[in-house]
């Protein structure tokens, strides 16, 4: 049974193909592939991020507050309308990630999210998480905003499966056809020259892994897939570039609910790092 509620630290790293291959060889000594990585192949994760009509959740998240939360619908692969998916609340407080999720059929998830209809057959559903999600829907009245998918390779420590390392590539997004069942097409977010590595654990990172990072001088970064997509969307929507004169009031841009100047300056085109 999939873990439905947990707390952990997450650190992110952007690495090139050369470091990815090197790490892949080193990890074989300590870790085992995820059950979804059959025959060493990548598996696909698809998500829909829900937000308020004025993007309040992601705008708040970009500000790097002490507390932030996201609501998303996730599947492994491209599901049919009656296949099982995960509805998740992802919270972060003082660097600790808390993820709470429940499994239900895609149609049931759509009915709940888009129409407020509670699943009739709640067998196998985490009722506590479901009620938390219903409360969040009542407060924020979120709507589907972004489809985001990527290919993943994941590993668990042989001695302690609490320690997990994942590698994501081919990250694609779209703001049209926002449905899990509608395929995995979309625009590349950061290009395929980079891999997003995430290190996840509720404990300290093992010393052997820390030494690997030190050997290659791999440093952690601040990176959010949805946050990066949103900043890219804003930049393209308002045709922002270095030569454009943007009116500034205080520390904020005078458009789109005063999105902070620093938020947009952090985004670097041509597939480079963005917070």
ABEGO torsion letter per residue (X at the ends): XBBABBBBBBBBBBBBAAAAAAAAAAAAAABBBBAABBGGBBBBBBBBBBBBAAGAAAAAAAAGBABBBBBBBBBBEBBBAABBBBBBBBBBBGGBBBBBBBBBBAAAAAAAAAAGBBBABABGBBAAAAAAAAAAAAAAGBBBABBBBBBBBBBBBAABAABBBBBBBGBBBBABGBBAAAEABEBBAAEAABBBBBBBBABBBBAAAAAAAAAAGBBBBBBBAAAAAAAAAAAAAAGBBAABBBBBBEABBBBGGGBBAAAAAABBBGGBBBX
